[in-house]
Amino acid sequence: MTNSYPLATSTWDEKELEAIQNVINRDMYTMGESVAQFEKDFCQFTGSKYAVMVSSGSTANLIATAALFYTKNPKLKRGDEVIVPAVSWSTTYYPLHQYGLKLKFVDIDLETLNYDLDALKEAISENTKMIMVVNLLGNPNDFDKIFEMTKDKDIIVLEDNCESMGAEYKGKQAGTFGIMGTFSTFFSHHMSTMEGGFVVTDDEELYHILLSLRAHGWTRNLPKENKVCTKSDNWFEESFRFVLPGYNVRPVEMSGAIGIEQLKKLPNFLAKRRENAKLFQELFSNHPDFIIQKDICNSSWFGFSFIIKPNSKLKRVDVVKKLMEAKIDCRPIVTGNFTRNDVMKYFDYEIHSELKNADYLHENGLFVGNHQISLEDEIKNLYKVLK
């Protein structure tokens, strides 16, 4: 590391460059054998039956949402109520809006940054058809409590795990608790494939729908026996046969090849992030000025958050200025309270009760990065700067 503390650093070395060169040598750049192998490897890592690689975590959310409308007995319809946390990334929400769902925004917990579980329980109504569970900044949700709330109710759980690859709740991978889970392999995330993402599921029908939606809504990538359509043996006719209103959100072959190598390194990346987090917690727990994120179970520590305590005299603008002067990158905690964005004028939504914690985070929160390498010097300097 240099004398700066950037938000993220490259996770690549010669292995990824060799993987790119191998794709160049094959002269086949569209989605192919490397993507297929990466999907198999990712299934093994997550413990999922099926994995569909796509061009980003955002498009993973898009086709996961879409797939719920195209099962033989549709799991969602336009106008259905979906509960969402008030703090997440924009493309957690956009596909839900784009498919005509009504969003109900629920407050978050200032310590975990995930749902305020009391508010979530209150928000569930007879109209609730789905809960979007977002694992924020590496922190898995308390799934025992969430599933206790949905017990005996016909409510889908869909998981946005784009910031929390490798997080675990009671030994099970985050992103595998819902009917589907989404992941991101963007540059600043736990591993990087240039751009990229995944949807994982154990549901075979949803898997086949995802395969079609990923590539134009055509039948070409479906197995002969599938749960979307009857597929003939005529390869020519099946080349350009369209059965679902899909997209082109396929990954490129280079991203698949890079991902194969990155996934081999991921356990070490995660271990190093958790080592960094242990030091961060030792230094900043019980800090007089900051609330830091409380690990629900086994976080993969996307980054390190700070929320200025109500009794502190600090102002965020001054904290940000001090960090930037010390060459320490920082950002708002994801989108802050997303409902305070201008784009909300397009949404069909309601706010459950009040979003006092999300509002407080919006005005008083920030985070710095965590990396796949040791940050001992950087974290100690961060402590010194904020002391």
C-alpha positions as CSV (number, residue, x, y, z in Angstrom):
1,M,0.0,0.0,0.0
2,T,1.0,3.6,-0.5
3,N,0.6,6.5,2.0
4,S,-3.1,6.8,0.8
5,Y,-6.1,4.6,1.8
6,P,-8.2,4.1,-1.3
7,L,-11.7,2.8,-1.3
8,A,-10.6,-0.4,-3.2
9,T,-7.6,-1.9,-4.8
10,S,-7.1,-4.4,-7.6
11,T,-7.5,-8.1,-6.7
12,W,-5.7,-9.3,-9.9
13,D,-2.2,-10.6,-10.5
14,E,-0.6,-12.6,-13.4
15,K,-3.3,-15.4,-13.1
16,E,-6.1,-13.1,-14.3
17,L,-3.9,-11.7,-17.1
18,E,-3.1,-15.3,-18.2
19,A,-6.9,-16.1,-18.1
20,I,-7.6,-13.0,-20.3
21,Q,-4.8,-14.1,-22.7
22,N,-6.2,-17.6,-22.9
23,V,-9.6,-16.2,-24.1
24,I,-7.8,-14.1,-26.7
25,N,-5.9,-17.1,-27.9
26,R,-9.2,-19.0,-28.3
27,D,-10.6,-15.9,-30.2
28,M,-14.1,-16.4,-28.7
29,Y,-15.2,-13.5,-26.6
30,T,-18.9,-13.9,-26.0
31,M,-20.3,-16.0,-23.2
32,G,-18.8,-19.5,-23.5
33,E,-17.0,-22.3,-21.7
34,S,-15.2,-20.1,-19.1
35,V,-18.5,-18.6,-18.0
36,A,-20.1,-22.1,-17.8
37,Q,-17.1,-23.3,-15.6
38,F,-17.3,-20.2,-13.4
39,E,-21.0,-20.9,-12.8
40,K,-20.3,-24.5,-11.8
41,D,-17.5,-23.3,-9.4
42,F,-19.8,-20.6,-8.0
43,C,-22.5,-23.2,-7.3
44,Q,-20.0,-25.2,-5.3
45,F,-18.8,-22.1,-3.4
46,T,-22.4,-21.0,-2.4
47,G,-23.9,-24.4,-2.0
48,S,-26.6,-23.6,-4.5
49,K,-28.0,-25.9,-7.2
50,Y,-27.9,-23.3,-10.0
51,A,-26.0,-20.2,-10.8
52,V,-26.5,-17.8,-13.7
53,M,-23.7,-15.3,-14.4
54,V,-24.8,-11.9,-15.8
55,S,-23.2,-8.6,-16.7
56,S,-23.6,-7.0,-13.2
57,G,-25.2,-7.2,-9.8
58,S,-27.7,-4.7,-11.1
59,T,-28.8,-6.9,-14.0
60,A,-28.9,-9.9,-11.6
61,N,-31.5,-8.0,-9.6
62,L,-33.3,-7.2,-12.9
63,I,-33.7,-10.8,-14.1
64,A,-34.3,-12.2,-10.6
65,T,-37.3,-9.8,-10.3
66,A,-38.5,-10.5,-13.8
67,A,-38.3,-14.3,-13.3
68,L,-40.9,-14.2,-10.6
69,F,-43.5,-12.9,-13.2
70,Y,-42.9,-15.7,-15.7
71,T,-43.3,-18.9,-13.7
72,K,-46.2,-21.1,-14.9
73,N,-48.1,-19.9,-11.8
74,P,-46.7,-16.4,-11.5
75,K,-45.3,-15.7,-8.1
76,L,-45.8,-11.9,-8.5
77,K,-48.0,-9.6,-10.5
78,R,-48.0,-5.8,-11.0
79,G,-49.3,-3.9,-8.1
80,D,-48.1,-6.4,-5.5
81,E,-46.6,-5.0,-2.3
82,V,-42.9,-5.6,-1.7
83,I,-41.1,-4.5,1.5
84,V,-37.7,-3.0,1.0
85,P,-35.1,-1.4,3.4
86,A,-34.8,2.4,3.2
87,V,-31.0,2.0,2.7
88,S,-29.6,0.1,-0.2
89,W,-28.2,0.6,-3.7
90,S,-30.5,2.1,-6.4
91,T,-30.7,-1.0,-8.5
92,T,-32.1,-2.9,-5.5
93,Y,-35.2,-0.8,-6.1
94,Y,-35.3,-0.1,-9.8
95,P,-36.3,-3.5,-11.1
96,L,-39.1,-3.7,-8.6
97,H,-40.5,-0.3,-9.8
98,Q,-39.9,-1.3,-13.5
99,Y,-42.1,-4.4,-13.0
100,G,-44.9,-2.4,-11.5
101,L,-44.6,-3.4,-7.9
102,K,-45.5,-1.2,-5.0
103,L,-42.6,-0.6,-2.7
104,K,-43.0,-0.3,1.1
105,F,-40.0,1.3,2.6
106,V,-39.0,0.2,6.1
107,D,-36.4,1.7,8.5
108,I,-33.0,0.2,9.2
109,D,-31.1,-0.4,12.4
110,L,-28.3,2.1,13.1
111,E,-26.0,-0.6,14.4
112,T,-26.5,-3.5,11.9
113,L,-27.5,-1.3,8.9
114,N,-29.9,-4.0,7.9
115,Y,-33.7,-4.0,8.7
116,D,-35.0,-2.6,12.0
117,L,-36.6,-6.0,12.8
118,D,-39.4,-4.5,14.9
119,A,-40.3,-2.1,12.1
120,L,-40.2,-5.0,9.6
121,K,-42.5,-7.1,11.7
122,E,-45.0,-4.2,11.9
123,A,-44.8,-3.5,8.2
124,I,-45.8,-7.0,7.1
125,S,-49.5,-6.9,6.0
126,E,-52.0,-9.2,4.3
127,N,-50.9,-7.4,1.1
128,T,-47.2,-8.2,1.4
129,K,-46.1,-10.6,-1.3
130,M,-42.4,-10.3,-1.0
131,I,-39.6,-9.0,1.2
132,M,-36.4,-7.8,-0.4
133,V,-33.7,-8.7,2.1
134,V,-30.5,-6.7,1.6
135,N,-27.3,-7.7,3.3
136,L,-25.6,-4.3,3.7
137,L,-21.8,-3.7,3.6
138,G,-21.1,-7.4,4.1
139,N,-23.5,-8.0,7.0
140,P,-25.9,-10.9,6.8
141,N,-29.5,-10.4,8.1
142,D,-30.9,-12.3,11.1
143,F,-32.7,-14.8,8.9
144,D,-34.1,-16.8,11.8
145,K,-36.1,-13.7,12.9
146,I,-37.2,-12.8,9.4
147,F,-38.4,-16.3,8.6
148,E,-40.2,-16.4,11.9
149,M,-42.1,-13.3,10.7
150,T,-43.0,-15.0,7.4
151,K,-43.9,-18.4,8.8
152,D,-47.4,-19.5,7.7
153,K,-47.6,-16.6,5.3
154,D,-47.3,-16.7,1.5
155,I,-44.4,-14.3,1.3
156,I,-41.4,-14.6,-1.0
157,V,-38.0,-13.7,0.3
158,L,-35.6,-12.4,-2.4
159,E,-32.0,-11.6,-1.3
160,D,-29.8,-8.8,-2.6
161,N,-26.3,-10.0,-1.5
162,C,-24.3,-7.8,-3.9
163,E,-22.3,-6.2,-1.1
164,S,-21.9,-9.3,1.0
165,M,-20.3,-12.2,-1.0
166,G,-18.9,-14.7,1.4
167,A,-20.9,-13.6,4.4
168,E,-22.4,-16.4,6.4
169,Y,-25.4,-16.8,8.8
170,K,-25.0,-19.8,11.0
171,G,-22.7,-21.5,8.6
172,K,-24.8,-21.0,5.5
173,Q,-23.8,-18.5,2.7
174,A,-25.7,-15.2,2.6
175,G,-27.5,-15.0,-0.8
176,T,-28.8,-18.6,-0.4
177,F,-31.6,-18.0,2.1
178,G,-34.2,-16.5,-0.3
179,I,-35.9,-18.0,-3.4
180,M,-33.1,-16.4,-5.3
181,G,-30.0,-14.4,-4.3
182,T,-28.0,-11.9,-6.3
183,F,-24.2,-11.2,-6.2
184,S,-21.9,-8.6,-7.7
185,T,-18.3,-9.0,-9.0
186,F,-17.7,-5.3,-9.7
187,F,-14.2,-3.9,-9.1
188,S,-14.6,-2.7,-5.6
189,H,-16.4,-5.8,-4.3
190,H,-15.1,-9.0,-2.7
191,M,-13.7,-10.3,-6.0
192,S,-13.7,-8.7,-9.4
193,T,-14.4,-9.8,-13.0
194,M,-14.3,-6.3,-14.5
195,E,-18.1,-6.2,-14.4
196,G,-20.3,-9.1,-13.5
197,G,-22.9,-10.6,-11.2
198,F,-24.8,-13.8,-10.4
199,V,-28.2,-15.1,-9.6
200,V,-28.3,-18.3,-7.5
201,T,-31.3,-20.4,-6.8
202,D,-32.3,-24.0,-5.9
203,D,-35.5,-23.7,-8.0
204,E,-35.2,-25.4,-11.4
205,E,-38.1,-23.5,-13.1
206,L,-36.6,-20.2,-12.0
207,Y,-33.2,-21.3,-13.2
208,H,-34.5,-22.1,-16.7
209,I,-36.4,-18.8,-16.8
210,L,-33.2,-16.9,-15.8
211,L,-31.3,-18.6,-18.6
212,S,-33.8,-17.4,-21.2
213,L,-34.2,-13.9,-19.7
214,R,-30.4,-13.4,-19.7
215,A,-30.1,-13.9,-23.4
216,H,-32.9,-12.2,-25.5
217,G,-35.6,-14.4,-24.1
218,W,-34.7,-17.1,-26.6
219,T,-34.6,-20.9,-26.2
220,R,-31.0,-21.5,-27.4
221,N,-29.4,-21.7,-24.0
222,L,-32.2,-23.9,-22.5
223,P,-31.7,-27.6,-22.0
224,K,-33.8,-29.9,-24.2
225,E,-35.9,-30.8,-21.1
226,N,-36.9,-27.6,-19.4
227,K,-39.7,-25.9,-17.5
228,V,-40.2,-22.9,-19.9
229,C,-41.2,-24.5,-23.2
230,T,-41.1,-27.6,-25.4
231,K,-37.9,-27.5,-27.3
232,S,-37.3,-29.2,-30.6
233,D,-34.2,-31.0,-31.8
234,N,-34.0,-28.6,-34.8
235,W,-31.0,-26.4,-33.9
236,F,-31.7,-24.0,-36.7
237,E,-35.2,-23.2,-35.6
238,E,-34.1,-23.0,-32.0
239,S,-31.4,-20.5,-32.8
240,F,-33.7,-17.5,-33.1
241,R,-36.9,-18.7,-31.2
242,F,-38.1,-16.3,-28.5
243,V,-40.4,-17.3,-25.7
244,L,-39.9,-14.7,-23.0
245,P,-39.5,-10.9,-23.1
246,G,-35.9,-11.0,-22.1
247,Y,-32.7,-8.9,-22.2
248,N,-29.1,-9.2,-23.2
249,V,-27.4,-9.2,-19.9
250,R,-24.8,-11.9,-20.7
251,P,-21.3,-11.6,-19.3
252,V,-18.3,-11.6,-21.6
253,E,-16.1,-14.7,-21.7
254,M,-13.1,-12.8,-20.3
255,S,-15.1,-12.1,-17.1
256,G,-15.9,-15.8,-16.7
257,A,-12.2,-16.7,-17.1
258,I,-11.1,-14.1,-14.6
259,G,-13.8,-15.3,-12.2
260,I,-12.5,-18.8,-12.2
261,E,-9.1,-17.5,-10.9
262,Q,-10.7,-15.0,-8.5
263,L,-12.9,-17.6,-6.9
264,K,-9.8,-19.7,-6.0
265,K,-8.5,-16.7,-4.1
266,L,-11.7,-15.6,-2.5
267,P,-11.3,-17.6,0.8
268,N,-8.0,-15.8,1.4
269,F,-9.5,-12.5,0.4
270,L,-12.3,-13.0,2.9
271,A,-9.9,-14.1,5.7
272,K,-7.9,-10.9,5.2
273,R,-11.0,-8.7,5.2
274,R,-12.0,-10.3,8.5
275,E,-8.5,-9.8,10.0
276,N,-8.7,-6.1,9.0
277,A,-12.2,-5.9,10.6
278,K,-10.9,-7.4,13.8
279,L,-8.4,-4.6,14.1
280,F,-11.0,-2.0,13.1
281,Q,-13.4,-3.2,15.8
282,E,-10.7,-3.3,18.5
283,L,-9.8,0.4,17.7
284,F,-13.3,1.8,17.2
285,S,-15.6,-0.2,19.4
286,N,-17.0,2.1,22.1
287,H,-15.6,5.1,20.3
288,P,-17.0,8.4,21.9
289,D,-18.0,9.9,18.6
290,F,-18.9,7.0,16.2
291,I,-21.3,4.1,15.9
292,I,-19.7,1.3,13.9
293,Q,-21.5,-1.6,12.2
294,K,-22.4,-4.5,14.5
295,D,-21.7,-7.9,12.9
296,I,-24.9,-10.0,13.0
297,C,-23.2,-13.3,12.4
298,N,-20.2,-13.7,10.1
299,S,-19.8,-10.5,8.0
300,S,-17.6,-10.4,5.0
301,W,-16.9,-6.8,5.8
302,F,-17.4,-4.9,2.5
303,G,-16.3,-1.7,4.2
304,F,-16.1,0.1,7.6
305,S,-19.0,2.4,8.5
306,F,-19.1,5.3,10.8
307,I,-22.3,7.1,12.1
308,I,-21.7,10.1,14.2
309,K,-23.3,9.6,17.6
310,P,-26.1,12.0,18.6
311,N,-24.2,13.4,21.6
312,S,-21.0,14.0,19.5
313,K,-20.1,17.6,18.5
314,L,-18.6,16.4,15.3
315,K,-20.1,17.4,11.9
316,R,-19.8,15.0,8.9
317,V,-18.6,17.7,6.6
318,D,-15.6,18.2,8.9
319,V,-14.9,14.5,9.2
320,V,-15.0,14.0,5.4
321,K,-12.7,17.0,5.0
322,K,-10.2,15.6,7.5
323,L,-10.3,12.1,5.8
324,M,-9.7,13.6,2.4
325,E,-6.8,15.7,3.6
326,A,-5.3,12.5,5.0
327,K,-5.8,10.8,1.6
328,I,-8.4,8.4,3.0
329,D,-11.3,7.7,0.6
330,C,-14.8,7.8,2.0
331,R,-18.4,7.7,0.7
332,P,-21.9,8.0,2.0
333,I,-23.3,4.7,3.4
334,V,-24.6,3.4,0.1
335,T,-27.5,5.7,-0.9
336,G,-28.4,7.0,2.6
337,N,-32.2,7.2,2.9
338,F,-33.1,6.3,-0.7
339,T,-36.5,7.9,-0.5
340,R,-34.9,11.3,-0.3
341,N,-33.8,11.0,-4.0
342,D,-35.6,12.8,-6.8
343,V,-36.2,9.6,-8.6
344,M,-38.9,8.7,-6.1
345,K,-41.4,10.8,-8.0
346,Y,-41.6,7.9,-10.5
347,F,-42.3,5.2,-7.9
348,D,-45.5,3.7,-6.6
349,Y,-44.5,3.5,-2.9
350,E,-45.4,4.1,0.7
351,I,-43.2,4.6,3.8
352,H,-44.0,2.5,6.8
353,S,-44.2,4.6,9.9
354,E,-41.1,6.8,9.9
355,L,-37.5,6.4,8.6
356,K,-35.8,8.1,11.5
357,N,-32.7,5.9,11.5
358,A,-32.3,6.1,7.7
359,D,-32.6,9.8,7.9
360,Y,-30.1,10.0,10.7
361,L,-27.7,7.8,8.7
362,H,-28.3,10.0,5.6
363,E,-27.0,13.1,7.4
364,N,-24.4,11.6,9.7
365,G,-23.0,8.4,8.1
366,L,-20.0,7.5,5.9
367,F,-17.8,4.5,5.2
368,V,-14.3,3.8,4.3
369,G,-13.0,0.8,2.3
370,N,-11.9,-2.7,3.3
371,H,-9.5,-4.7,1.1
372,Q,-8.3,-8.2,0.4
373,I,-4.8,-7.3,1.7
374,S,-3.6,-6.2,5.2
375,L,-4.6,-2.7,6.2
376,E,-2.9,-2.6,9.5
377,D,-1.1,0.6,8.9
378,E,-4.0,2.2,7.1
379,I,-6.5,1.4,9.9
380,K,-4.1,2.6,12.6
381,N,-3.6,5.8,10.7
382,L,-7.4,6.1,10.3
383,Y,-7.8,5.9,14.1
384,K,-5.1,8.5,14.5
385,V,-6.7,10.9,12.1
386,L,-10.1,10.5,13.7
387,K,-8.8,10.6,17.2
